Amino acid sequence: MQSITEPGQQAVYGAGEGADGMGGLTRDQRLDLVERVHIKLLNEVDPKLLAGLPRERMLEKIRAALEKVGMEGIPPLTSRAQHRIVQEVYDEVNGYGPIQPLIEDLTLTEIMVNGADRIFVERDGKLLLTDIRFRDDAHVLRIIDRIVTPIGRRIDEASPMVDARLPDGSRVNAIIPPLSLIGPCINIRKFSAIPFTEEDLLRFGTITAPMLALLKACVTGRLNMLISGGTGSGKTTTLNLLSSYIPESERIVTIEDAAELRLEQEHKVRLEARPPNLEGRGEITIRMLVRNALRMRPDRIIVGEVRGAEALDMLQAMNTGHDGSLSTAHTNSPRDTLARLETMVLMAGMNLPSRAIREQIASAMHLIVHQQRFSDGTRKITHISEVQGMEGDVIILQDIFAYRQQSVDRDGKVIGRHVATGLRPKFVPILESKGIYLSPEMFTPGGS
C-alpha cells in the first residue's frame, strides 16, 4: 500500500521492510524491475493475446516473466514484494500504471500528476502528497495516451491539451510540454461509483431538507436553473442529483464536453462535443450541439457546463418553451453568475445591447444554486437565489436560502448554518398552477 502524506513532507519508499513490504528494494530498483518484467512479458507473449487473457492467467504470465528476469544487484524479494511487483506490471498492462491504485481508491476525489515524480491526491477536501512515481516523462505520456485514445481524443505537440474521461465517468485533463514546464501533467476528477443520494448530501451538510424540498419542487415544476460555483465545489454532483428528479416520462438531451452525467432515466440522449482532427477540421462545439438538440424534441435540455457562446442558444431555448433546463457555470457568487452569463452571450458575436441580454437572462432563468468548497474541504450550497426580473437596467436577485459561516474551530472545521431569509419566492404561483405546493413554514427565517 502506498503511503500518503501532507504536502511538504517527503513520501518515499523505505529501505527496510515497512508498510510497502518491499524489503531492501529501493524505489528506483523497483521501478527498474517493473519495467524489465514488463518488457520481458511483451517479448514472450503477443500483446494482442495478452490483452484478452483473464486476470488470473495474465498474472501467471507476469509471475513467469518475473522468474526469468535477472536479479543481479537486487536484494532477495519477499513474497509480499513479489506480489506487489506482479500487481504493478499488471497495472501497466491492463490499467493506468502507477496511478491505478489511486483510481481504485474510493476515498479519493482527485488525482493530480505534476510531472513524473510528484503525484498528489485529494481526500476529504485536503491535498496530500503520495510516494507514487512514474519512471520518466515518457511513462506519463504513455498513460495519457492510454486514457485518451479509446474515446477518440489525441494529445501531441500540435495539440498539447486534452479533456477526456475514464470508463467510470471520471473527468480527465492532461497537458504536456511545451505548454507544461514541469513535464506531462494529469488531473483526474473522480466520481463516486455510486452517485450521491439526497441522504448523502443531507448527511454531509451540503444542503438541508427544506432546501432540498424546494429544489425538487422546482425541477418537477420545470423551472430553469443554473448551478454555479468554483472548481471542485460539487456542481456536477448537485446537477446529477437534481436531474434524478426529472420524471421518467420526459425526454432528456444532455450536452457535455466530456460525458460525465449519470442519469438513471431510460429516455435520454447523451451528446458529447468533439475536438478538431489532425487537419484542424471536424470540431463539434457545445453550441452546435445545443442548436441540434432543439431539433430532437427534448422535454429537457441539460448542458453539463455553459462556458461560451452556447449561453445565448441556451437562453433562447429557455425562452421558447424548453422549460426545466439545467446547467452549471464556473462563478464566485450568484451575482457574478449573471455577469458571466452576459459576457458569454457577447461571445456569440451578436451585437446586442446589455439591457436586451439582461432581459433575456431575467426572463429565462428562475433560480441560481450556488455551491462553494470551504477551507476544511466541505462543500455546501451557500445560496439558493431567485431571479425576480428587471428593475431599470439591473437584474433583481433575491436569496431564498443562504449559508452563514460563523467561525472556524481549532481543527480548522468551518462552523455555520443554513438559514431561510423569510422571503417567499415569486415563482411559487407557477409551481401551484402545476399542482406543486410548498409549505409556508419552509421559508420561515432562522435555521433550516
C-alpha positions in Angstrom: 0.0 0.0 0.0 1.4 3.4 -1.0 1.7 6.0 1.7 0.1 9.4 1.5 1.4 12.4 3.5 0.6 16.0 4.0 2.1 18.4 1.4 5.7 19.4 2.2 6.5 16.0 3.8 8.8 13.6 1.9 6.9 10.4 1.0 9.3 7.7 -0.4 9.7 4.0 -0.2 11.8 3.0 2.8 14.9 0.8 2.6 13.6 -1.6 5.3 10.6 -4.0 5.4 7.9 -1.4 6.0 4.3 -0.7 5.1 5.1 -1.1 1.4 6.6 -4.5 2.0 9.4 -4.1 -0.4 12.2 -5.3 1.9 15.6 -3.7 0.9 14.4 -2.8 -2.6 14.7 0.9 -3.3 12.2 2.9 -5.3 14.5 3.2 -8.3 15.3 -0.6 -8.2 11.5 -1.4 -8.0 10.7 0.9 -11.0 13.5 -0.6 -13.0 12.4 -4.2 -12.1 8.8 -3.4 -13.1 10.0 -2.1 -16.4 12.2 -5.1 -17.2 9.4 -7.6 -16.3 7.0 -5.7 -18.4 9.4 -5.8 -21.4 10.1 -9.4 -20.8 6.4 -10.2 -20.8 5.7 -8.3 -24.1 8.6 -10.1 -25.7 7.3 -13.5 -24.7 3.5 -13.0 -25.2 1.8 -11.3 -28.2 0.4 -8.0 -26.8 -2.9 -8.7 -28.7 -3.3 -12.1 -27.0 -2.2 -10.7 -23.6 -4.9 -8.1 -23.6 -7.6 -10.8 -24.0 -6.3 -13.1 -21.2 -8.4 -13.4 -18.0 -6.9 -11.8 -14.9 -5.5 -14.9 -13.3 -4.0 -16.2 -16.5 -2.3 -12.8 -17.1 -0.9 -12.8 -13.5 0.6 -16.3 -14.2 2.3 -14.9 -17.3 3.7 -12.0 -15.3 5.0 -14.3 -12.5 6.7 -16.4 -15.1 8.4 -13.3 -16.6 9.5 -12.1 -13.2 11.2 -15.5 -12.6 13.1 -15.2 -15.8 14.3 -11.6 -15.2 17.9 -11.3 -13.9 18.1 -10.1 -10.3 21.7 -9.1 -10.2 22.3 -6.2 -7.8 18.8 -6.6 -6.3 18.2 -8.0 -2.8 16.1 -11.2 -2.5 12.4 -10.4 -2.9 10.0 -11.3 -0.1 6.7 -12.9 -1.2 5.0 -9.6 -0.5 7.4 -7.7 -2.7 6.9 -10.3 -5.5 3.2 -9.9 -5.2 3.5 -6.1 -5.5 5.8 -6.3 -8.5 3.4 -8.6 -10.3 0.5 -6.3 -9.5 2.3 -3.2 -10.7 3.2 -5.0 -14.0 -0.5 -6.0 -14.3 -1.5 -2.3 -13.9 1.0 -1.4 -16.6 -0.6 -3.9 -19.0 -4.2 -3.7 -18.0 -4.7 -0.4 -16.2 -3.2 3.1 -15.9 0.2 2.2 -14.5 1.3 3.7 -11.1 -1.9 5.6 -10.6 -4.2 2.6 -11.0 -4.4 2.0 -7.2 -5.3 5.7 -6.7 -8.1 5.4 -9.3 -9.4 2.3 -7.4 -9.2 4.1 -4.0 -12.8 5.1 -3.3 -11.7 7.6 -0.6 -10.0 9.9 -3.1 -11.8 12.6 -5.0 -8.9 14.0 -7.1 -5.6 12.7 -8.5 -3.0 15.3 -9.7 0.1 14.2 -11.5 2.6 17.1 -11.6 5.2 15.6 -13.8 6.7 12.1 -13.4 7.7 12.4 -9.7 5.1 14.5 -7.9 1.7 12.9 -7.5 -0.9 14.5 -5.2 -4.4 13.4 -4.2 -7.4 15.0 -2.6 -9.0 13.1 0.3 -11.7 14.7 2.5 -11.0 18.0 0.8 -7.3 18.0 1.7 -4.4 17.8 -0.7 -1.9 15.1 0.1 1.4 14.0 -1.4 1.8 10.3 -2.3 5.0 8.3 -2.7 4.0 7.1 -6.1 6.2 7.9 -9.1 6.4 7.4 -12.8 9.7 6.3 -14.3 10.0 9.3 -16.5 8.0 11.7 -18.7 7.7 9.1 -21.5 5.9 6.8 -19.0 3.4 9.6 -18.1 2.8 10.2 -21.8 2.1 6.6 -22.4 -0.6 6.5 -19.7 -2.2 9.7 -21.0 -2.3 8.2 -24.5 -4.0 5.1 -23.0 -6.6 7.3 -21.4 -7.5 9.5 -24.4 -7.2 7.0 -27.3 -10.3 4.9 -26.6 -12.6 7.9 -26.7 -11.1 9.3 -30.0 -9.1 12.1 -28.4 -5.4 12.8 -29.0 -2.5 14.7 -27.4 0.8 15.7 -29.0 2.9 18.8 -29.6 0.4 20.1 -32.1 -2.5 19.5 -29.7 -0.9 19.6 -26.2 -4.1 19.8 -24.1 -6.9 17.4 -23.9 -10.1 16.8 -21.9 -11.2 13.2 -21.6 -12.9 10.7 -19.3 -12.3 7.3 -17.8 -14.7 4.4 -18.3 -16.3 5.1 -14.9 -17.1 8.7 -15.9 -14.2 10.4 -14.0 -13.1 13.6 -15.7 -9.6 13.8 -17.0 -7.5 16.8 -18.2 -4.0 16.4 -19.5 -1.4 19.0 -20.6 2.1 18.3 -21.9 5.3 20.2 -22.9 5.9 22.7 -24.4 2.9 24.2 -22.5 3.7 22.5 -19.2 7.2 23.4 -18.0 7.4 20.6 -15.4 6.6 17.7 -17.8 3.3 16.0 -18.6 0.5 16.7 -16.1 -2.7 14.8 -15.5 -5.7 15.8 -13.4 -8.4 13.3 -12.7 -11.6 14.4 -11.0 -13.1 11.2 -9.7 -16.7 10.4 -9.2 -18.3 8.0 -6.8 -19.0 4.6 -8.3 -22.5 5.0 -6.7 -23.9 8.5 -7.3 -24.5 10.5 -4.1 -28.1 10.5 -3.0 -30.1 13.2 -1.2 -29.5 11.4 2.0 -25.7 11.6 1.4 -25.8 15.4 0.8 -28.0 15.9 3.9 -25.5 13.9 6.0 -22.6 15.9 4.6 -24.3 19.1 5.5 -24.2 20.3 1.9 -27.9 21.1 1.9 -30.9 21.0 4.3 -34.2 19.2 4.0 -36.2 22.4 3.3 -33.7 23.5 0.6 -33.8 20.0 -1.0 -37.7 20.1 -1.0 -37.6 23.5 -2.8 -35.1 22.3 -5.4 -37.0 19.1 -6.0 -40.3 21.1 -6.5 -38.5 23.4 -8.9 -37.2 20.5 -11.0 -40.6 18.8 -11.1 -42.2 22.1 -11.9 -39.9 22.7 -14.9 -38.2 25.8 -13.7 -34.9 26.8 -15.3 -31.9 26.5 -13.0 -28.2 27.2 -13.2 -25.8 25.6 -10.7 -22.8 27.9 -10.1 -19.6 27.6 -8.1 -15.8 27.3 -8.2 -13.7 24.4 -9.3 -14.3 21.3 -7.2 -17.3 22.8 -5.4 -19.6 19.9 -6.3 -21.6 21.4 -9.1 -21.8 18.1 -11.1 -22.8 16.1 -8.1 -25.7 18.5 -7.4 -26.6 18.5 -11.1 -26.7 14.7 -11.1 -29.0 14.7 -8.0 -31.4 17.4 -9.4 -31.5 15.5 -12.7 -32.7 12.4 -10.9 -36.0 14.3 -10.1 -36.9 14.6 -13.7 -39.9 12.4 -14.4 -39.3 9.2 -16.3 -41.9 10.2 -18.9 -39.8 13.1 -20.2 -37.2 13.0 -23.0 -33.8 14.3 -21.8 -31.0 15.5 -24.0 -27.6 16.0 -22.3 -24.8 18.0 -23.8 -21.3 17.9 -22.4 -17.6 18.5 -23.3 -16.7 15.1 -21.8 -19.7 12.9 -20.8 -19.9 12.6 -17.0 -23.5 13.0 -16.1 -25.1 9.8 -14.9 -28.8 9.9 -15.3 -31.0 6.9 -14.3 -33.9 7.8 -16.6 -34.4 5.5 -19.6 -35.4 8.1 -22.2 -32.3 10.1 -22.5 -29.9 11.1 -25.4 -26.3 11.9 -24.5 -24.3 14.2 -26.7 -20.6 14.9 -26.4 -18.6 17.7 -28.1 -15.7 16.7 -30.4 -12.3 18.4 -30.8 -10.8 19.1 -34.3 -8.9 16.3 -36.0 -5.2 16.4 -37.1 -6.1 18.7 -40.0 -7.9 21.1 -37.7 -11.3 20.0 -39.1 -14.4 18.3 -37.8 -14.8 20.1 -34.5 -18.3 19.9 -33.0 -18.8 22.6 -30.3 -21.2 22.7 -27.4 -23.0 25.5 -29.2 -23.6 23.3 -32.3 -24.9 20.5 -30.1 -27.3 22.9 -28.2 -28.7 24.0 -31.6 -29.1 20.4 -32.8 -30.7 19.4 -29.5 -33.6 21.8 -30.2 -34.5 19.7 -33.3 -34.5 16.5 -31.2 -37.9 17.1 -29.5 -36.4 17.4 -26.0 -38.5 17.9 -22.9 -35.4 18.8 -21.0 -32.0 20.1 -22.1 -29.1 19.6 -19.7 -25.8 21.3 -20.5 -23.0 19.9 -18.4 -21.3 23.3 -18.3 -22.0 26.5 -20.1 -18.8 28.4 -20.7 -19.1 30.3 -24.0 -21.3 31.4 -26.9 -23.7 28.5 -26.3 -25.1 30.6 -23.4 -27.1 32.6 -26.0 -28.6 29.5 -27.5 -29.4 28.1 -24.1 -31.2 31.2 -23.0 -33.1 31.3 -26.3 -34.2 27.7 -25.7 -35.4 28.5 -22.2 -37.4 31.5 -23.6 -39.0 29.4 -26.4 -40.8 26.7 -24.5 -37.9 24.4 -23.4 -38.7 24.8 -19.7 -36.9 22.9 -16.9 -33.4 23.3 -18.4 -30.4 22.7 -16.2 -26.7 23.7 -16.5 -23.6 24.6 -14.5 -21.2 27.5 -14.7 -17.9 28.5 -13.0 -18.5 31.6 -10.9 -17.8 33.0 -7.5 -21.3 34.1 -6.5 -24.9 34.3 -7.8 -24.4 37.9 -8.8 -21.2 37.0 -10.6 -23.2 34.3 -12.4 -25.4 36.9 -14.0 -22.5 38.9 -15.1 -20.7 35.9 -16.6 -23.8 34.8 -18.5 -24.0 38.3 -20.0 -20.3 38.0 -21.0 -20.8 34.6 -22.5 -23.7 35.8 -24.6 -21.5 38.6 -26.0 -19.0 35.8 -27.0 -21.6 34.7 -29.6 -20.6 37.7 -31.7 -24.1 39.2 -31.5 -24.0 43.0 -31.1 -26.8 43.1 -28.5 -27.2 45.9 -26.0 -26.6 44.9 -22.4 -30.3 45.6 -21.5 -31.5 43.2 -24.1 -29.2 40.5 -22.8 -30.2 41.1 -19.2 -33.9 40.9 -20.2 -33.3 37.6 -21.8 -31.5 36.3 -18.7 -34.2 37.6 -16.3 -36.9 36.1 -18.5 -35.3 32.7 -18.9 -33.7 32.0 -15.6 -35.7 31.2 -12.4 -33.1 30.0 -10.0 -29.4 30.1 -9.3 -28.0 27.5 -6.9 -24.5 28.5 -5.8 -22.1 26.0 -4.3 -18.7 26.5 -2.5 -15.9 24.4 -1.2 -14.7 25.7 2.2 -11.2 25.7 3.7 -11.9 22.5 5.6 -12.8 20.6 2.4 -16.5 20.6 3.0 -18.8 21.5 0.1 -22.0 23.4 0.8 -24.8 25.1 -1.2 -24.3 28.6 0.0 -27.1 30.3 -1.9 -30.4 29.4 -3.5 -31.3 32.7 -5.2 -34.4 33.6 -7.3 -34.0 35.7 -10.4 -37.0 38.0 -9.9 -36.9 40.2 -13.0 -35.6 43.6 -14.0 -35.6 46.9 -12.2 -34.3 49.5 -14.6 -31.1 48.0 -16.1 -30.4 45.7 -13.2 -31.5 42.1 -12.7 -33.1 41.6 -9.3 -31.6 38.7 -7.4 -33.1 37.6 -4.1 -31.7 34.9 -1.8 -34.3 32.4 -0.6 -31.8 30.3 1.4 -28.2 31.1 2.4 -25.3 29.6 4.4 -24.0 31.8 7.1 -20.4 31.0 8.2 -19.9 31.9 11.9 -16.4 30.8 12.7 -13.6 28.2 12.3 -12.8 25.8 15.2 -9.3 24.8 16.4 -9.3 21.9 14.0 -10.0 24.2 11.1 -13.6 23.0 10.7 -16.0 25.6 9.4 -18.9 26.3 11.7 -22.1 27.8 10.3 -25.7 27.1 9.4 -28.1 27.3 6.5 -30.9 29.8 7.0 -34.1 30.8 5.3 -34.3 34.5 4.5 -38.0 34.6 5.1 -38.9 35.7 1.6 -41.5 33.7 -0.4 -40.3 33.1 -4.0 -42.3 34.8 -6.7 -42.3 31.6 -8.7 -44.5 29.8 -6.1 -47.7 30.6 -8.0 -46.1 28.9 -11.1 -45.5 25.8 -9.1 -49.0 25.9 -7.6 -50.5 26.1 -11.1 -48.9 22.8 -11.8 -50.2 21.2 -8.6 -47.0 21.6 -6.6 -47.5 23.1 -3.2 -44.7 24.2 -0.8 -45.3 24.7 3.0 -45.1 28.4 4.0 -43.1 27.2 7.1 -40.3 26.2 4.7 -39.4 29.9 4.3 -39.6 30.9 7.9 -36.4 32.8 8.9 -33.8 31.1 11.1 -32.0 27.8 11.0 -33.3 25.4 8.4 
